[in-house]
Amino acid sequence: MYVNESGEKRKFLTYKCPLTYGLDVIPEDIDFVIEETSDVITVYYEKEPVDGFKVENNPFSKEIQFKFLSDLKNVRAVEGACF
């Protein structure tokens, strides 16, 4: 979600995780790191979504790209990264 100029929270990205069934199920812990440069917003993720990512609308003037990494520790260390 993002906050528009009117202060409203708007959805622009959907991520679905696989359903897990059974007794004593532990909910999925989904982790993202977002890094912004002058022309690209990169969303790093460590678990594959069901049916990929869905960008419903891009409110930004930058390209949005997605990159899978099995470990997000190094990306979290980048100054200005949001997680």
N, CA, C and O atoms as a printed pandas DataFrame, in Angstrom:
     atom_number atom_name residue_name chain_id  residue_number  x_coord  y_coord  z_coord
0              1         N          MET        A               1    0.840   -1.176    0.000
1              2        CA          MET        A               1    0.000    0.000    0.000
2              3         C          MET        A               1    0.886    1.241    0.000
3              4         O          MET        A               1    2.052    1.199    0.392
4              5         N          TYR        A               2    0.303    2.335   -0.447
5              6        CA          TYR        A               2    0.985    3.622   -0.401
6              7         C          TYR        A               2   -0.044    4.660    0.027
7              8         O          TYR        A               2   -1.246    4.400   -0.016
8              9         N          VAL        A               3    0.420    5.821    0.433
9             10        CA          VAL        A               3   -0.465    6.910    0.836
10            11         C          VAL        A               3   -0.467    7.932   -0.289
11            12         O          VAL        A               3    0.586    8.445   -0.667
12            13         N          ASN        A               4   -1.659    8.233   -0.831
13            14        CA          ASN        A               4   -1.742    9.194   -1.932
14            15         C          ASN        A               4   -1.725   10.635   -1.408
15            16         O          ASN        A               4   -1.612   10.864   -0.204
16            17         N          GLU        A               5   -1.837   11.592   -2.318
17            18        CA          GLU        A               5   -1.751   12.999   -1.928
18            19         C          GLU        A               5   -2.884   13.429   -1.000
19            20         O          GLU        A               5   -2.740   14.404   -0.262
20            21         N          SER        A               6   -4.010   12.714   -1.027
21            22        CA          SER        A               6   -5.148   13.015   -0.158
22            23         C          SER        A               6   -5.037   12.352    1.205
23            24         O          SER        A               6   -5.908   12.528    2.056
24            25         N          GLY        A               7   -3.965   11.590    1.416
25            26        CA          GLY        A               7   -3.762   10.905    2.682
26            27         C          GLY        A               7   -4.442    9.550    2.766
27            28         O          GLY        A               7   -4.459    8.934    3.832
28            29         N          GLU        A               8   -5.010    9.071    1.648
29            30        CA          GLU        A               8   -5.677    7.775    1.626
30            31         C          GLU        A               8   -4.669    6.660    1.373
31            32         O          GLU        A               8   -3.742    6.819    0.580
32            33         N          LYS        A               9   -4.858    5.528    2.052
33            34        CA          LYS        A               9   -4.039    4.353    1.775
34            35         C          LYS        A               9   -4.630    3.649    0.568
35            36         O          LYS        A               9   -5.824    3.350    0.541
36            37         N          ARG        A              10   -3.803    3.385   -0.426
37            38        CA          ARG        A              10   -4.244    2.740   -1.667
38            39         C          ARG        A              10   -3.390    1.507   -1.920
39            40         O          ARG        A              10   -2.187    1.510   -1.663
40            41         N          LYS        A              11   -4.016    0.465   -2.421
41            42        CA          LYS        A              11   -3.305   -0.767   -2.744
42            43         C          LYS        A              11   -2.772   -0.668   -4.169
43            44         O          LYS        A              11   -3.488   -0.250   -5.079
44            45         N          PHE        A              12   -1.530   -1.050   -4.353
45            46        CA          PHE        A              12   -0.984   -1.085   -5.707
46            47         C          PHE        A              12   -0.312   -2.418   -6.029
47            48         O          PHE        A              12    0.024   -2.681   -7.183
48            49         N          LEU        A              13   -0.117   -3.248   -5.025
49            50        CA          LEU        A              13    0.605   -4.501   -5.219
50            51         C          LEU        A              13   -0.064   -5.615   -4.421
51            52         O          LEU        A              13   -0.432   -5.423   -3.261
52            53         N          THR        A              14   -0.221   -6.781   -5.047
53            54        CA          THR        A              14   -0.797   -7.935   -4.360
54            55         C          THR        A              14    0.199   -9.092   -4.399
55            56         O          THR        A              14    0.813   -9.372   -5.428
56            57         N          TYR        A              15    0.340   -9.746   -3.266
57            58        CA          TYR        A              15    1.214  -10.908   -3.100
58            59         C          TYR        A              15    0.406  -11.957   -2.355
59            60         O          TYR        A              15   -0.104  -11.684   -1.269
60            61         N          LYS        A              16    0.281  -13.148   -2.917
61            62        CA          LYS        A              16   -0.458  -14.223   -2.255
62            63         C          LYS        A              16    0.499  -15.333   -1.867
63            64         O          LYS        A              16    1.303  -15.783   -2.683
64            65         N          CYS        A              17    0.408  -15.781   -0.594
65            66        CA          CYS        A              17    1.230  -16.906   -0.178
66            67         C          CYS        A              17    0.421  -18.195   -0.242
67            68         O          CYS        A              17   -0.808  -18.175   -0.174
68            69         N          PRO        A              18    1.119  -19.306   -0.372
69            70        CA          PRO        A              18    0.419  -20.584   -0.411
70            71         C          PRO        A              18   -0.286  -20.861    0.910
71            72         O          PRO        A              18    0.228  -20.526    1.978
72            73         N          LEU        A              19   -1.469  -21.474    0.834
73            74        CA          LEU        A              19   -2.179  -21.858    2.046
74            75         C          LEU        A              19   -1.505  -23.077    2.651
75            76         O          LEU        A              19   -1.091  -23.993    1.940
76            77         N          THR        A              20   -1.400  -23.077    3.963
77            78        CA          THR        A              20   -0.824  -24.199    4.679
78            79         C          THR        A              20   -1.923  -24.788    5.560
79            80         O          THR        A              20   -2.549  -24.073    6.342
80            81         N          TYR        A              21   -2.152  -26.082    5.430
81            82        CA          TYR        A              21   -3.209  -26.749    6.176
82            83         C          TYR        A              21   -2.623  -27.666    7.236
83            84         O          TYR        A              21   -1.476  -28.100    7.129
84            85         N          GLY        A              22   -3.417  -27.957    8.262
85            86        CA          GLY        A              22   -3.016  -28.941    9.256
86            87         C          GLY        A              22   -3.066  -28.382   10.661
87            88         O          GLY        A              22   -3.263  -27.185   10.871
88            89         N          LEU        A              23   -2.884  -29.275   11.616
89            90        CA          LEU        A              23   -2.849  -28.879   13.015
90            91         C          LEU        A              23   -1.516  -28.203   13.317
91            92         O          LEU        A              23   -0.485  -28.529   12.729
92            93         N          ASP        A              24   -1.561  -27.272   14.231
93            94        CA          ASP        A              24   -0.353  -26.557   14.661
94            95         C          ASP        A              24    0.376  -25.879   13.507
95            96         O          ASP        A              24    1.607  -25.865   13.464
96            97         N          VAL        A              25   -0.384  -25.322   12.579
97            98        CA          VAL        A              25    0.208  -24.644   11.430
98            99         C          VAL        A              25    0.790  -23.305   11.889
99           100         O          VAL        A              25    0.153  -22.558   12.632
100          101         N          ILE        A              26    1.982  -23.025   11.441
101          102        CA          ILE        A              26    2.627  -21.741   11.735
102          103         C          ILE        A              26    2.428  -20.854   10.517
103          104         O          ILE        A              26    2.772  -21.259    9.406
104          105         N          PRO        A              27    1.882  -19.649   10.692
105          106        CA          PRO        A              27    1.664  -18.764    9.539
106          107         C          PRO        A              27    2.977  -18.440    8.824
107          108         O          PRO        A              27    4.040  -18.365    9.441
108          109         N          GLU        A              28    2.873  -18.252    7.508
109          110        CA          GLU        A              28    4.046  -17.902    6.708
110          111         C          GLU        A              28    4.606  -16.557    7.172
111          112         O          GLU        A              28    3.850  -15.622    7.433
112          113         N          ASP        A              29    5.896  -16.466    7.271
113          114        CA          ASP        A              29    6.574  -15.214    7.602
114          115         C          ASP        A              29    7.157  -14.682    6.309
115          116         O          ASP        A              29    8.198  -15.149    5.849
116          117         N          ILE        A              30    6.486  -13.707    5.725
117          118        CA          ILE        A              30    6.890  -13.172    4.429
118          119         C          ILE        A              30    7.752  -11.942    4.663
119          120         O          ILE        A              30    7.420  -11.081    5.478
120          121         N          ASP        A              31    8.850  -11.872    3.946
121          122        CA          ASP        A              31    9.787  -10.777    4.134
122          123         C          ASP        A              31   10.068  -10.105    2.790
123          124         O          ASP        A              31   10.328  -10.774    1.790
124          125         N          PHE        A              32   10.010   -8.786    2.785
125          126        CA          PHE        A              32   10.317   -7.983    1.613
126          127         C          PHE        A              32   11.320   -6.915    1.992
127          128         O          PHE        A              32   11.346   -6.460    3.135
128          129         N          VAL        A              33   12.143   -6.515    1.046
129          130        CA          VAL        A              33   12.997   -5.339    1.198
130          131         C          VAL        A              33   12.778   -4.500   -0.051
131          132         O          VAL        A              33   12.826   -5.016   -1.168
132          133         N          ILE        A              34   12.537   -3.207    0.135
133          134        CA          ILE        A              34   12.295   -2.307   -0.987
134          135         C          ILE        A              34   13.445   -1.322   -1.071
135          136         O          ILE        A              34   13.802   -0.667   -0.092
136          137         N          GLU        A              35   14.013   -1.233   -2.255
137          138        CA          GLU        A              35   15.128   -0.322   -2.500
138          139         C          GLU        A              35   14.741    0.601   -3.657
139          140         O          GLU        A              35   14.246    0.143   -4.687
140          141         N          GLU        A              36   14.967    1.875   -3.480
141          142        CA          GLU        A              36   14.587    2.859   -4.507
142          143         C          GLU        A              36   15.820    3.562   -5.035
143          144         O          GLU        A              36   16.654    4.038   -4.265
144          145         N          THR        A              37   15.930    3.626   -6.362
145          146        CA          THR        A              37   16.983    4.402   -7.003
146          147         C          THR        A              37   16.312    5.517   -7.794
147          148         O          THR        A              37   15.098    5.699   -7.701
148          149         N          SER        A              38   17.076    6.252   -8.558
149          150        CA          SER        A              38   16.514    7.388   -9.286
150          151         C          SER        A              38   15.486    6.991  -10.341
151          152         O          SER        A              38   14.614    7.790  -10.681
152          153         N          ASP        A              39   15.576    5.756  -10.867
153          154        CA          ASP        A              39   14.627    5.372  -11.919
154          155         C          ASP        A              39   13.896    4.055  -11.689
155          156         O          ASP        A              39   13.026    3.695  -12.482
156          157         N          VAL        A              40   14.231    3.316  -10.608
157          158        CA          VAL        A              40   13.629    1.997  -10.383
158          159         C          VAL        A              40   13.314    1.796   -8.896
159          160         O          VAL        A              40   14.078    2.207   -8.022
160          161         N          ILE        A              41   12.175    1.156   -8.632
161          162        CA          ILE        A              41   11.856    0.663   -7.294
162          163         C          ILE        A              41   11.991   -0.851   -7.375
163          164         O          ILE        A              41   11.293   -1.502   -8.151
164          165         N          THR        A              42   12.894   -1.409   -6.569
165          166        CA          THR        A              42   13.130   -2.849   -6.594
166          167         C          THR        A              42   12.570   -3.466   -5.321
167          168         O          THR        A              42   12.875   -3.023   -4.214
168          169         N          VAL        A              43   11.746   -4.498   -5.495
169          170        CA          VAL        A              43   11.179   -5.243   -4.373
170          171         C          VAL        A              43   11.894   -6.591   -4.334
171          172         O          VAL        A              43   11.745   -7.407   -5.244
172          173         N          TYR        A              44   12.671   -6.817   -3.276
173          174        CA          TYR        A              44   13.351   -8.094   -3.082
174          175         C          TYR        A              44   12.472   -8.967   -2.191
175          176         O          TYR        A              44   11.882   -8.477   -1.228
176          177         N          TYR        A              45   12.385  -10.245   -2.506
177          178        CA          TYR        A              45   11.566  -11.156   -1.723
178          179         C          TYR        A              45   12.281  -12.494   -1.607
179          180         O          TYR        A              45   13.143  -12.820   -2.423
180          181         N          GLU        A              46   11.910  -13.281   -0.567
181          182        CA          GLU        A              46   12.607  -14.550   -0.347
182          183         C          GLU        A              46   11.698  -15.770   -0.436
183          184         O          GLU        A              46   12.183  -16.895   -0.311
184          185         N          LYS        A              47   10.400  -15.589   -0.648
185          186        CA          LYS        A              47    9.490  -16.713   -0.838
186          187         C          LYS        A              47    8.634  -16.432   -2.053
187          188         O          LYS        A              47    8.070  -15.347   -2.192
188          189         N          GLU        A              48    8.538  -17.419   -2.934
189          190        CA          GLU        A              48    7.782  -17.247   -4.182
190          191         C          GLU        A              48    6.294  -17.094   -3.898
191          192         O          GLU        A              48    5.732  -17.871   -3.126
192          193         N          PRO        A              49    5.649  -16.109   -4.506
193          194        CA          PRO        A              49    4.204  -15.945   -4.332
194          195         C          PRO        A              49    3.426  -16.909   -5.217
195          196         O          PRO        A              49    3.948  -17.416   -6.210
196          197         N          VAL        A              50    2.182  -17.155   -4.850
197          198        CA          VAL        A              50    1.281  -17.943   -5.688
198          199         C          VAL        A              50    0.858  -17.047   -6.851
199          200         O          VAL        A              50    0.393  -15.931   -6.620
200          201         N          ASP        A              51    1.005  -17.498   -8.071
201          202        CA          ASP        A              51    0.624  -16.742   -9.276
202          203         C          ASP        A              51    1.398  -15.433   -9.451
203          204         O          ASP        A              51    0.914  -14.531  -10.134
204          205         N          GLY        A              52    2.566  -15.306   -8.862
205          206        CA          GLY        A              52    3.407  -14.118   -9.054
206          207         C          GLY        A              52    2.875  -12.874   -8.373
207          208         O          GLY        A              52    1.921  -12.943   -7.599
208          209         N          PHE        A              53    3.481  -11.756   -8.654
209          210        CA          PHE        A              53    3.050  -10.478   -8.119
210          211         C          PHE        A              53    2.030   -9.856   -9.063
211          212         O          PHE        A              53    2.083  -10.077  -10.273
212          213         N          LYS        A              54    1.123   -9.098   -8.525
213          214        CA          LYS        A              54    0.147   -8.390   -9.346
214          215         C          LYS        A              54    0.239   -6.902   -9.004
215          216         O          LYS        A              54   -0.059   -6.492   -7.882
216          217         N          VAL        A              55    0.656   -6.103   -9.985
217          218        CA          VAL        A              55    0.696   -4.657   -9.813
218          219         C          VAL        A              55   -0.617   -4.119  -10.357
219          220         O          VAL        A              55   -0.848   -4.133  -11.566
220          221         N          GLU        A              56   -1.476   -3.643   -9.463
221          222        CA          GLU        A              56   -2.805   -3.199   -9.871
222          223         C          GLU        A              56   -2.766   -1.836  -10.543
223          224         O          GLU        A              56   -3.513   -1.585  -11.489
224          225         N          ASN        A              57   -1.928   -0.984  -10.073
225          226        CA          ASN        A              57   -1.635    0.290  -10.730
226          227         C          ASN        A              57   -0.308    0.766  -10.182
227          228         O          ASN        A              57    0.018    0.520   -9.021
228          229         N          ASN        A              58    0.438    1.429  -10.995
229          230        CA          ASN        A              58    1.733    1.939  -10.554
230          231         C          ASN        A              58    1.596    3.447  -10.363
231          232         O          ASN        A              58    1.602    4.196  -11.339
232          233         N          PRO        A              59    1.473    3.897   -9.119
233          234        CA          PRO        A              59    1.309    5.325   -8.863
234          235         C          PRO        A              59    2.619    6.106   -8.949
235          236         O          PRO        A              59    2.631    7.328   -8.803
236          237         N          PHE        A              60    3.705    5.405   -9.184
237          238        CA          PHE        A              60    5.019    6.029   -9.198
238          239         C          PHE        A              60    5.484    6.260  -10.627
239          240         O          PHE        A              60    5.045    5.566  -11.544
240          241         N          SER        A              61    6.350    7.208  -10.818
241          242        CA          SER        A              61    6.876    7.482  -12.152
242          243         C          SER        A              61    8.067    6.585  -12.479
243          244         O          SER        A              61    8.722    6.765  -13.506
244          245         N          LYS        A              62    8.343    5.627  -11.613
245          246        CA          LYS        A              62    9.481    4.731  -11.791
246          247         C          LYS        A              62    9.002    3.328  -12.130
247          248         O          LYS        A              62    7.869    2.951  -11.827
248          249         N          GLU        A              63    9.876    2.568  -12.758
249          250        CA          GLU        A              63    9.602    1.161  -13.032
250          251         C          GLU        A              63    9.655    0.385  -11.715
251          252         O          GLU        A              63   10.473    0.690  -10.847
252          253         N          ILE        A              64    8.788   -0.614  -11.566
253          254        CA          ILE        A              64    8.824   -1.495  -10.400
254          255         C          ILE        A              64    9.319   -2.850  -10.880
255          256         O          ILE        A              64    8.777   -3.421  -11.826
256          257         N          GLN        A              65   10.362   -3.362  -10.216
257          258        CA          GLN        A              65   10.877   -4.674  -10.583
258          259         C          GLN        A              65   10.950   -5.559   -9.344
259          260         O          GLN        A              65   11.034   -5.065   -8.220
260          261         N          PHE        A              66   10.917   -6.863   -9.561
261          262        CA          PHE        A              66   10.927   -7.838   -8.483
262          263         C          PHE        A              66   12.121   -8.757   -8.651
263          264         O          PHE        A              66   12.411   -9.228   -9.752
264          265         N          LYS        A              67   12.825   -9.013   -7.523
265          266        CA          LYS        A              67   13.993   -9.890   -7.563
266          267         C          LYS        A              67   13.922  -10.872   -6.402
267          268         O          LYS        A              67   13.755  -10.489   -5.244
268          269         N          PHE        A              68   14.053  -12.158   -6.750
269          270        CA          PHE        A              68   14.081  -13.203   -5.733
270          271         C          PHE        A              68   15.495  -13.356   -5.195
271          272         O          PHE        A              68   16.456  -13.431   -5.962
272          273         N          LEU        A              69   15.617  -13.403   -3.873
273          274        CA          LEU        A              69   16.879  -13.722   -3.203
274          275         C          LEU        A              69   16.566  -14.704   -2.085
275          276         O          LEU        A              69   15.587  -14.518   -1.362
276          277         N          SER        A              70   17.364  -15.729   -1.932
277          278        CA          SER        A              70   17.095  -16.712   -0.880
278          279         C          SER        A              70   17.420  -16.169    0.510
279          280         O          SER        A              70   16.946  -16.704    1.511
280          281         N          ASP        A              71   18.221  -15.116    0.575
281          282        CA          ASP        A              71   18.581  -14.504    1.858
282          283         C          ASP        A              71   18.621  -12.990    1.677
283          284         O          ASP        A              71   19.353  -12.482    0.826
284          285         N          LEU        A              72   17.843  -12.277    2.469
285          286        CA          LEU        A              72   17.746  -10.815    2.313
286          287         C          LEU        A              72   18.675  -10.035    3.238
287          288         O          LEU        A              72   18.582   -8.808    3.294
288          289         N          LYS        A              73   19.572  -10.712    3.968
289          290        CA          LYS        A              73   20.457  -10.022    4.924
290          291         C          LYS        A              73   21.281   -8.923    4.268
291          292         O          LYS        A              73   21.346   -7.810    4.790
292          293         N          ASN        A              74   21.907   -9.212    3.142
293          294        CA          ASN        A              74   22.780   -8.229    2.491
294          295         C          ASN        A              74   21.989   -7.027    1.978
295          296         O          ASN        A              74   22.474   -5.897    2.033
296          297         N          VAL        A              75   20.785   -7.262    1.484
297          298        CA          VAL        A              75   19.973   -6.164    0.955
298          299         C          VAL        A              75   19.486   -5.273    2.099
299          300         O          VAL        A              75   19.367   -4.059    1.932
300          301         N          ARG        A              76   19.204   -5.872    3.259
301          302        CA          ARG        A              76   18.781   -5.078    4.414
302          303         C          ARG        A              76   19.873   -4.117    4.885
303          304         O          ARG        A              76   19.582   -3.074    5.470
304          305         N          ALA        A              77   21.119   -4.475    4.628
305          306        CA          ALA        A              77   22.240   -3.649    5.067
306          307         C          ALA        A              77   22.427   -2.397    4.215
307          308         O          ALA        A              77   23.162   -1.490    4.604
308          309         N          VAL        A              78   21.770   -2.338    3.058
309          310        CA          VAL        A              78   21.901   -1.182    2.182
310          311         C          VAL        A              78   21.233    0.022    2.817
311          312         O          VAL        A              78   20.076   -0.055    3.230
312          313         N          GLU        A              79   21.948    1.129    2.897
313          314        CA          GLU        A              79   21.387    2.330    3.486
314          315         C          GLU        A              79   20.166    2.812    2.700
315          316         O          GLU        A              79   20.208    2.915    1.474
316          317         N          GLY        A              80   19.093    3.102    3.411
317          318        CA          GLY        A              80   17.878    3.586    2.778
318          319         C          GLY        A              80   16.904    2.498    2.362
319          320         O          GLY        A              80   15.798    2.796    1.911
320          321         N          ALA        A              81   17.304    1.231    2.508
321          322        CA          ALA        A              81   16.395    0.132    2.169
322          323         C          ALA        A              81   15.278    0.079    3.201
323          324         O          ALA        A              81   15.500    0.317    4.388
324          325         N          CYS        A              82   14.086   -0.234    2.736
325          326        CA          CYS        A              82   12.908   -0.292    3.595
326          327         C          CYS        A              82   12.473   -1.736    3.708
327          328         O          CYS        A              82   12.373   -2.427    2.694
328          329         N          PHE        A              83   12.210   -2.216    4.928
329          330        CA          PHE        A              83   11.742   -3.590    5.126
330          331         C          PHE        A              83   10.780   -3.658    6.267
331          332         O          PHE        A              83   10.277   -4.736    6.587
